[in-house]
Amino acid sequence: MIGKITGRVDYRGTDHVLVDVQGVGYMVYCSERTLSGLPSRGGIVALYTDLLVREDNLQLFGFTTLADKEWHKLLTTVQGVGAKAALAIASTLGTDGVSKAIALGDVNAIKSAQGIGPKIAQRVITELKDKAPKIMAMGGEGSAVVEADESMVIDVQTPVDTPVKNQNRKSEASAQADALSALINLGYAHGDAAGAIAQVTSEIPSSISTEIIKAALKLLAPKGR
């Protein structure tokens, strides 16, 4: 199983990138968002990968974070959502957008992806609502990044983000994970807790878990009575 590759960009297509790893070229399919953040030809790139095995074909799909990869794998467990459809959803909404859409039960957001109809969009939300919080808690952790030198040393950071942006993202993700854990410990279901947190943070982003918990409790209070 190929779980991660590091090499130089040979060329970028509309839905894939060819990565040269010591003379061997790997064609890796990516979402538009992932492709837009990759370096130009000759640049060094690191991608987490998921290998799709079929009788007559092998396809690699690439992601810049473990959360992106896990979302892709989770989306493909839904009947009617293949690997390319999962990429379409990720391209349209992004990882955070997928998380919030599922948590909030936003069918319209999911079906806005190319090739996704209302029935499949509803199925995505129904089947993944209680599975999503675990991946949502990952936030921006496990980002694949490369040091731009000849040794191709891999570090943990996103190639298109600055350290400050990464730190803010991780702080917000950590606060949301703590808030989610707290609400679940209070007896709220995963889906309800995640939905409340998604709504709160979409309106007022915060990296303070207590603020998120208080605001989420106000939304959940009627359900808890």
ROBA-21932 format. One line per 5 residues: for each residue x, y, z negated of N, C-alpha, C. Coordinates in Angstrom, 2 decimals. Example, Ala and Ser with C-alpha at 12.3 -4.5 7.8 and 13.67 -1.06 7.14 Angstrom:
2
13.19:-5.69:-7.80:12.30:-4.50:-7.80:13.20:-3.30:-7.80 ~ 12.85:-2.25:-7.08:13.67:-1.06:-7.14:12.90:0.03:-7.87
This chain:
225
0.84:-1.20:0.00:0.00:0.00:0.00:0.88:1.25:0.00 ~ 0.60:2.17:0.90:1.35:3.43:0.96:0.58:4.46:0.15 ~ 1.13:4.86:-0.99:0.43:5.78:-1.88:0.88:7.22:-1.77 ~ 2.08:7.44:-1.20:2.59:8.80:-1.09:3.73:8.82:-0.09 ~ 3.80:9.86:0.73:4.91:9.98:1.67:5.50:11.39:1.60
6.78:11.46:1.87:7.48:12.75:1.91:8.35:12.77:3.16 ~ 8.22:13.82:3.94:9.02:13.91:5.16:8.87:15.27:5.82 ~ 9.28:15.35:7.07:9.21:16.62:7.81:8.03:16.59:8.78 ~ 7.38:17.73:8.90:6.26:17.85:9.82:6.78:17.83:11.26 ~ 6.30:16.87:12.05:6.67:16.79:13.46:5.70:17.63:14.28
4.40:17.42:14.05:3.40:18.28:14.67:2.08:18.16:13.91 ~ 1.22:19.13:14.09:-0.10:19.13:13.45:-1.18:19.13:14.53 ~ -2.12:18.20:14.42:-3.26:18.16:15.31:-4.45:18.83:14.64 ~ -5.62:18.67:15.24:-6.82:19.29:14.67:-7.32:18.56:13.43 ~ -7.00:17.27:13.31:-7.46:16.50:12.16:-6.38:15.63:11.54
-5.14:15.81:11.98:-4.07:14.98:11.44:-2.72:15.69:11.55 ~ -1.73:15.11:10.87:-0.36:15.61:10.94:0.56:14.41:11.12 ~ 1.61:14.59:11.91:2.60:13.53:12.08:3.80:13.88:11.19 ~ 4.08:13.00:10.24:5.17:13.23:9.29:6.33:12.29:9.61 ~ 7.48:12.87:9.85:8.68:12.10:10.16:9.40:11.76:8.85
9.40:10.48:8.52:10.08:10.01:7.31:11.29:9.18:7.73 ~ 12.46:9.82:7.74:13.70:9.17:8.11:13.59:8.44:9.45 ~ 13.01:9.12:10.43:12.93:8.56:11.77:11.67:7.78:12.09 ~ 10.85:7.52:11.09:9.58:6.82:11.30:8.45:7.83:11.19 ~ 7.61:7.90:12.22:6.52:8.87:12.22:5.23:8.28:11.67
4.65:8.94:10.68:3.38:8.51:10.10:2.28:9.50:10.49 ~ 1.24:9.00:11.13:0.11:9.85:11.47:-0.84:9.84:10.28 ~ -1.06:11.02:9.69:-1.87:11.13:8.48:-3.06:12.04:8.75 ~ -4.26:11.53:8.55:-5.47:12.31:8.74:-5.75:13.14:7.49 ~ -6.08:14.42:7.69:-6.29:15.33:6.57:-7.52:16.22:6.83
-8.04:16.79:5.77:-9.12:17.76:5.92:-8.54:19.06:6.48 ~ -9.41:19.91:7.00:-8.95:21.19:7.54:-8.27:22.02:6.46 ~ -8.80:21.96:5.24:-8.21:22.72:4.13:-6.80:22.25:3.84 ~ -6.60:20.94:3.85:-5.26:20.40:3.60:-4.30:20.79:4.71 ~ -4.75:20.65:5.95:-3.90:20.98:7.10:-3.49:22.45:7.09
-4.41:23.32:6.70:-4.11:24.76:6.72:-3.03:25.13:5.70 ~ -2.83:24.30:4.68:-1.84:24.60:3.67:-0.49:23.95:3.90 ~ -0.37:23.16:4.96:0.89:22.47:5.24:1.87:23.39:5.95 ~ 3.16:23.12:5.80:4.18:23.95:6.47:4.17:23.75:7.97 ~ 4.83:24.63:8.70:4.92:24.52:10.14:5.91:23.40:10.51
6.07:23.17:11.80:6.95:22.10:12.28:8.36:22.23:11.69 ~ 8.85:21.11:11.19:10.18:21.09:10.60:10.17:21.26:9.09 ~ 9.03:21.74:8.55:8.92:21.92:7.10:8.74:20.60:6.39 ~ 9.15:20.56:5.14:9.03:19.33:4.35:7.67:19.30:3.66 ~ 7.03:18.15:3.70:5.71:18.01:3.11:5.64:16.73:2.29
4.85:16.77:1.22:4.58:15.58:0.40:3.07:15.43:0.30 ~ 2.60:14.24:0.57:1.16:13.98:0.54:0.86:12.67:-0.17 ~ -0.15:12.70:-1.06:-0.68:11.45:-1.58:-1.49:10.83:-0.45 ~ -1.46:9.53:-0.33:-2.13:8.90:0.80:-3.03:7.75:0.37 ~ -4.02:7.50:1.21:-4.93:6.37:1.02:-4.96:5.61:2.34
-4.67:4.33:2.30:-4.58:3.52:3.51:-5.89:2.80:3.75 ~ -6.51:3.07:4.91:-7.74:2.41:5.30:-7.38:1.26:6.23 ~ -7.74:0.04:5.84:-7.39:-1.14:6.60:-8.63:-1.70:7.31 ~ -8.54:-1.78:8.63:-9.60:-2.39:9.42:-9.01:-3.53:10.24 ~ -9.87:-4.33:10.83:-9.39:-5.47:11.58:-8.46:-5.06:12.72
-8.81:-3.95:13.39:-8.04:-3.56:14.56:-7.30:-2.23:14.40 ~ -7.24:-1.73:13.17:-6.62:-0.41:13.01:-6.22:-0.16:11.55 ~ -5.15:0.62:11.39:-4.72:1.08:10.07:-4.67:2.60:10.13 ~ -5.30:3.28:9.16:-5.32:4.73:9.16:-4.90:5.25:7.79 ~ -4.02:6.26:7.82:-3.58:6.91:6.58:-4.32:8.24:6.43
-4.81:8.51:5.23:-5.46:9.78:4.93:-4.63:10.48:3.85 ~ -4.37:11.77:4.06:-3.46:12.48:3.16:-4.12:13.57:2.35 ~ -3.59:13.79:1.13:-4.15:14.76:0.19:-3.02:15.43:-0.60 ~ -3.23:16.69:-0.94:-2.19:17.41:-1.69:-2.29:17.20:-3.20 ~ -3.43:16.72:-3.68:-3.56:16.45:-5.12:-4.20:15.09:-5.34
-3.98:14.53:-6.51:-4.60:13.26:-6.85:-6.11:13.40:-6.96 ~ -6.57:14.57:-7.40:-8.02:14.81:-7.50:-8.65:14.73:-6.11 ~ -7.99:15.33:-5.11:-8.50:15.27:-3.73:-8.59:13.81:-3.27 ~ -7.56:13.06:-3.58:-7.53:11.65:-3.17:-8.64:10.86:-3.85 ~ -8.82:11.08:-5.15:-9.85:10.34:-5.88:-11.25:10.72:-5.42
-11.46:12.01:-5.08:-12.75:12.43:-4.55:-13.03:11.73:-3.24 ~ -12.02:11.63:-2.38:-12.19:10.97:-1.10:-12.59:9.51:-1.29 ~ -11.90:8.83:-2.18:-12.19:7.42:-2.44:-13.60:7.26:-3.01 ~ -13.99:8.18:-3.89:-15.31:8.10:-4.50:-16.42:8.36:-3.48 ~ -16.21:9.36:-2.63:-17.21:9.67:-1.61:-17.43:8.51:-0.66
-16.37:7.79:-0.33:-16.50:6.68:0.62:-17.19:5.46:0.00 ~ -17.45:5.47:-1.29:-18.20:4.37:-1.91:-19.69:4.52:-1.65 ~ -20.10:5.70:-1.21:-21.52:5.95:-0.92:-21.85:5.40:0.46 ~ -22.92:4.62:0.55:-23.31:4.04:1.82:-23.59:5.14:2.85 ~ -22.98:5.01:4.01:-23.18:5.99:5.06:-22.11:7.06:5.12
-21.21:7.06:4.12:-20.12:8.04:4.10:-18.80:7.33:4.38 ~ -18.32:7.48:5.61:-17.04:6.89:5.97:-15.90:7.83:5.63 ~ -14.69:7.41:5.97:-13.51:8.20:5.63:-13.54:9.57:6.32 ~ -13.95:9.62:7.58:-13.99:10.89:8.30:-15.09:11.80:7.74 ~ -16.22:11.21:7.35:-17.31:12.00:6.77:-16.88:12.59:5.43
-16.13:11.81:4.66:-15.63:12.30:3.37:-14.70:13.48:3.59 ~ -13.87:13.41:4.64:-12.97:14.52:4.96:-13.77:15.75:5.37 ~ -14.88:15.52:6.08:-15.72:16.64:6.52:-16.31:17.37:5.32 ~ -16.73:16.61:4.32:-17.28:17.21:3.11:-16.21:18.00:2.38 ~ -15.01:17.42:2.29:-13.89:18.10:1.62:-13.49:19.36:2.38
-13.52:19.30:3.72:-13.14:20.46:4.52:-14.13:21.60:4.33 ~ -15.40:21.27:4.22:-16.44:22.28:4.10:-16.50:22.90:2.71 ~ -16.40:22.07:1.68:-16.62:22.54:0.31:-15.35:22.68:-0.52 ~ -14.33:21.92:-0.22:-13.16:21.90:-1.09:-13.46:21.03:-2.30 ~ -12.42:20.65:-3.03:-12.60:19.77:-4.19:-13.50:20.39:-5.25
-13.26:21.67:-5.57:-14.09:22.34:-6.58:-15.53:22.44:-6.11 ~ -15.72:22.72:-4.82:-17.06:22.85:-4.28:-17.83:21.55:-4.32 ~ -17.15:20.44:-4.03:-17.79:19.12:-4.10:-18.20:18.83:-5.55 ~ -17.30:19.13:-6.47:-17.58:18.89:-7.90:-18.83:19.64:-8.33 ~ -18.88:20.92:-8.00:-20.00:21.75:-8.43:-21.31:21.35:-7.73
-21.21:21.02:-6.45:-22.42:20.64:-5.71:-23.05:19.39:-6.30 ~ -22.22:18.40:-6.62:-22.73:17.16:-7.19:-23.25:17.40:-8.61 ~ -22.50:18.16:-9.39:-22.91:18.44:-10.77:-24.23:19.21:-10.82 ~ -24.42:20.12:-9.87:-25.63:20.95:-9.85:-26.75:20.33:-9.02 ~ -26.47:19.20:-8.39:-27.49:18.56:-7.56:-27.82:19.37:-6.31
-26.83:20.05:-5.77:-27.02:20.93:-4.62:-26.94:20.14:-3.30 ~ -28.08:19.62:-2.87:-28.14:18.83:-1.65:-27.74:19.67:-0.43 ~ -28.20:20.91:-0.39:-27.92:21.78:0.76:-26.42:21.98:0.97 ~ -25.67:22.07:-0.13:-24.22:22.26:-0.01:-23.57:21.03:0.62 ~ -23.97:19.85:0.18:-23.39:18.62:0.71:-23.74:18.44:2.19
-25.00:18.71:2.54:-25.41:18.48:3.93:-24.91:19.57:4.89 ~ -24.27:20.60:4.34:-23.68:21.62:5.21:-22.44:21.10:5.92 ~ -21.91:19.97:5.44:-20.74:19.35:6.08:-21.17:18.72:7.41 ~ -20.31:18.80:8.39:-20.61:18.26:9.71:-20.87:16.77:9.66 ~ -22.00:16.34:10.23:-22.33:14.93:10.30:-23.04:14.37:9.08
-23.32:15.22:8.10:-23.99:14.77:6.87:-25.44:15.24:6.88 ~ -26.36:14.29:6.92:-27.78:14.61:6.92:-28.33:14.69:5.51 ~ -29.59:15.10:5.36:-30.20:15.26:4.03:-30.28:13.96:3.22 ~ -30.55:12.83:3.89:-30.66:11.57:3.16:-29.32:11.16:2.56 ~ -28.26:11.28:3.36:-26.93:10.92:2.86:-26.49:11.90:1.78
-26.80:13.19:1.98:-26.43:14.20:0.98:-27.10:13.89:-0.35 ~ -28.37:13.52:-0.31:-29.08:13.18:-1.54:-28.48:11.92:-2.18 ~ -28.09:10.97:-1.34:-27.49:9.74:-1.84:-26.16:10.03:-2.53 ~ -25.39:10.94:-1.96:-24.10:11.32:-2.55:-24.32:11.84:-3.97 ~ -25.26:12.74:-4.11:-25.52:13.34:-5.42:-26.07:12.32:-6.41
-27.02:11.51:-5.96:-27.64:10.52:-6.84:-26.64:9.49:-7.35 ~ -25.79:8.99:-6.43:-24.88:7.91:-6.79:-23.62:8.40:-7.52 ~ -23.24:9.66:-7.31:-21.97:10.12:-7.88:-22.12:11.06:-9.07 ~ -23.35:11.45:-9.41:-23.54:12.43:-10.48:-22.88:12.02:-11.79 ~ -23.01:10.73:-12.14:-22.43:10.28:-13.40:-20.98:9.82:-13.27
-20.48:9.71:-12.03:-19.10:9.29:-11.82:-18.17:10.49:-11.63 ~ -18.77:11.62:-11.27:-17.98:12.81:-10.93:-17.18:13.42:-12.09 ~ -17.73:13.49:-13.31:-17.02:14.19:-14.39:-15.58:13.74:-14.62 ~ -15.30:12.45:-14.44:-13.94:11.95:-14.67:-12.95:12.61:-13.72 ~ -13.36:12.78:-12.45:-12.47:13.41:-11.48:-12.44:14.92:-11.69
-13.59:15.50:-12.07:-13.64:16.93:-12.34:-12.66:17.30:-13.43 ~ -12.50:16.41:-14.41:-11.60:16.68:-15.53:-10.14:16.68:-15.11 ~ -9.84:16.07:-13.95:-8.46:16.05:-13.47:-8.00:17.43:-13.04 ~ -8.96:18.25:-12.56:-8.62:19.60:-12.12:-7.52:19.58:-11.10 ~ -6.51:20.44:-11.28:-5.41:20.53:-10.32:-4.21:19.69:-10.70
-4.39:18.74:-11.64:-3.26:17.93:-12.07:-2.80:17.00:-10.95 ~ -1.55:16.63:-11.01:-1.02:15.69:-10.05:-0.89:16.26:-8.66 ~ -0.55:17.53:-8.55:-0.39:18.13:-7.23:0.92:17.70:-6.61 ~ 0.88:17.33:-5.34:2.09:16.89:-4.66:2.82:18.10:-4.11 ~ 4.07:18.21:-4.49:4.84:19.34:-3.99:6.25:18.96:-3.69
6.85:19.74:-2.84:8.20:19.43:-2.42:9.15:20.57:-2.65 ~ 10.35:20.26:-3.03:11.39:21.28:-3.08:11.89:21.42:-1.65 ~ 12.03:22.65:-1.15:12.42:22.87:0.25:13.92:22.76:0.44 ~ 14.47:21.58:0.21:15.89:21.37:0.45:16.08:20.05:1.19 ~ 17.31:19.77:1.56:17.57:18.60:2.38:17.36:17.29:1.64
17.41:17.31:0.31:17.28:16.07:-0.45:15.85:15.60:-0.55 ~ 14.88:16.46:-0.16:13.46:16.12:-0.20:13.03:15.65:-1.59 ~ 13.48:16.35:-2.61:13.09:16.01:-3.97:11.65:16.45:-4.20 ~ 10.85:15.58:-4.79:9.45:15.90:-5.04:9.29:16.43:-6.46 ~ 8.52:17.50:-6.59:8.20:18.05:-7.90:6.69:18.14:-7.99
6.15:18.64:-9.11:4.71:18.77:-9.22:4.27:20.21:-9.13 ~ 3.75:20.55:-7.97:3.23:21.88:-7.72:2.67:21.87:-6.32 ~ 1.71:22.73:-6.02:1.10:22.74:-4.71:1.87:23.65:-3.78 ~ 2.16:23.21:-2.53:2.99:24.01:-1.66:2.44:25.37:-1.32 ~ 1.12:25.56:-1.36:0.55:26.84:-0.95:0.19:27.73:-2.13
0.47:27.29:-3.35:0.11:28.07:-4.53:1.35:28.58:-5.26 ~ 1.21:29.72:-5.89:2.28:30.25:-6.71:2.20:29.61:-8.09 ~ 3.29:29.64:-8.90:3.25:29.08:-10.24:2.15:29.70:-11.10 ~ 1.91:31.01:-10.94:0.87:31.67:-11.74:-0.50:31.12:-11.39 ~ -0.77:30.96:-10.09:-2.06:30.42:-9.67:-2.24:29.00:-10.18
-1.17:28.21:-10.10:-1.24:26.84:-10.58:-1.54:26.80:-12.07 ~ -0.88:27.68:-12.83:-1.07:27.69:-14.27:-2.49:28.08:-14.63 ~ -3.02:29.10:-13.93:-4.40:29.52:-14.20:-5.38:28.41:-13.89 ~ -5.13:27.72:-12.76:-6.02:26.64:-12.36:-6.00:25.51:-13.37 ~ -4.79:25.17:-13.85:-4.67:24.10:-14.83:-5.31:24.48:-16.15
-5.19:25.77:-16.55:-5.79:26.23:-17.79:-7.30:26.13:-17.72 ~ -7.88:26.56:-16.58:-9.33:26.48:-16.40:-9.79:25.02:-16.36 ~ -9.03:24.17:-15.67:-9.39:22.75:-15.59:-9.32:22.10:-16.96 ~ -8.31:22.46:-17.75:-8.16:21.90:-19.08:-9.30:22.34:-19.99 ~ -9.68:23.62:-19.89:-10.79:24.14:-20.70:-12.09:23.45:-20.33
-12.31:23.23:-19.04:-13.53:22.56:-18.59:-13.56:21.11:-19.06 ~ -12.40:20.45:-19.02:-12.31:19.06:-19.48:-12.61:18.97:-20.98 ~ -12.07:19.91:-21.76:-12.32:19.93:-23.20:-13.80:20.19:-23.49 ~ -14.39:21.11:-22.72:-15.81:21.43:-22.90:-16.67:20.22:-22.56 ~ -16.32:19.54:-21.47:-17.07:18.36:-21.06:-17.03:17.28:-22.13
-15.85:17.06:-22.67:-15.68:16.05:-23.72:-16.51:16.42:-24.95 ~ -16.50:17.70:-25.31:-17.24:18.15:-26.48:-18.75:17.95:-26.30 ~ -19.26:18.30:-25.13:-20.70:18.17:-24.87:-21.12:16.70:-24.86 ~ -20.27:15.85:-24.31:-20.59:14.42:-24.30:-20.61:13.88:-25.72 ~ -19.67:14.35:-26.55:-19.64:13.92:-27.94:-20.87:14.39:-28.71
-21.48:15.47:-28.22:-22.71:15.99:-28.84:-23.94:15.20:-28.38 ~ -23.74:14.29:-27.45:-24.85:13.45:-27.03:-25.43:13.74:-25.67 ~ -24.87:14.72:-24.95:-25.40:15.04:-23.63:-24.83:14.07:-22.59 ~ -25.64:13.77:-21.59:-25.21:12.85:-20.52:-24.12:13.51:-19.68 ~ -23.27:12.67:-19.08:-22.17:13.19:-18.24:-22.68:14.16:-17.19
-23.72:13.73:-16.46:-24.22:14.55:-15.38:-24.76:15.89:-15.84 ~ -25.54:15.87:-16.94:-26.12:17.12:-17.46:-25.03:18.06:-17.96 ~ -24.06:17.51:-18.68:-22.97:18.32:-19.22:-22.13:18.92:-18.09 ~ -21.79:18.10:-17.11:-20.99:18.57:-15.98:-21.74:19.64:-15.19 ~ -23.04:19.45:-15.03:-23.84:20.43:-14.31:-23.87:21.77:-15.00
-24.02:21.75:-16.32:-24.05:23.00:-17.08:-22.70:23.71:-17.01 ~ -21.62:22.96:-17.13:-20.28:23.55:-17.06:-20.02:24.13:-15.68 ~ -20.45:23.41:-14.64:-20.25:23.91:-13.27:-21.00:25.22:-13.06 ~ -22.21:25.30:-13.59:-22.99:26.53:-13.42:-22.37:27.69:-14.18 ~ -21.93:27.41:-15.40:-21.32:28.45:-16.23:-20.05:28.99:-15.60
-19.16:28.09:-15.19:-17.86:28.51:-14.65:-17.97:29.11:-13.25 ~ -19.04:28.79:-12.53:-19.21:29.40:-11.21:-19.63:30.86:-11.34 ~ -20.30:31.18:-12.45:-20.75:32.55:-12.69:-19.67:33.38:-13.37 ~ -19.05:32.79:-14.40:-18.00:33.50:-15.14:-16.85:32.53:-15.42 ~ -15.84:32.48:-14.54:-14.69:31.59:-14.76:-14.02:31.88:-16.10
-13.66:30.84:-16.81:-13.02:31.03:-18.11:-12.04:29.90:-18.38 ~ -10.96:30.22:-19.11:-9.99:29.21:-19.51:-10.07:28.97:-21.01 ~ -11.17:29.44:-21.63:-11.38:29.25:-23.07:-12.52:28.26:-23.25 ~ -12.23:27.08:-23.75:-13.21:26.02:-23.85:-14.41:26.38:-24.73 ~ -14.16:27.11:-25.83:-15.26:27.45:-26.73:-16.29:28.34:-26.04
-15.83:29.24:-25.16:-16.74:30.10:-24.42:-17.59:29.27:-23.45 ~ -16.96:28.32:-22.82:-17.67:27.46:-21.87:-18.71:26.62:-22.61 ~ -18.32:26.09:-23.76:-19.24:25.24:-24.54:-20.46:26.03:-24.98 ~ -20.25:27.23:-25.51:-21.36:28.05:-25.98:-22.34:28.37:-24.86 ~ -21.78:28.77:-23.71:-22.63:29.13:-22.58:-23.37:27.90:-22.04
-22.68:26.76:-22.01:-23.31:25.53:-21.51:-24.42:25.07:-22.45 ~ -24.20:25.23:-23.76:-25.22:24.82:-24.74:-26.51:25.62:-24.57 ~ -26.37:26.89:-24.17:-27.57:27.72:-23.95:-28.38:27.15:-22.78 ~ -27.69:26.66:-21.77:-28.38:26.06:-20.63:-28.99:24.71:-20.97 ~ -28.31:23.98:-21.83:-28.74:22.62:-22.17:-29.74:22.58:-23.31
-29.84:23.69:-24.07:-30.70:23.71:-25.26:-32.12:23.20:-25.02 ~ -32.82:23.67:-23.97:-34.19:23.20:-23.73:-34.25:21.68:-23.54 ~ -33.20:21.12:-22.89:-33.21:19.68:-22.65:-32.95:18.90:-23.93 ~ -32.26:19.55:-24.85:-31.88:18.86:-26.08:-32.94:18.90:-27.16 ~ -34.01:19.65:-26.94:-35.03:19.76:-27.98:-35.94:18.55:-27.98
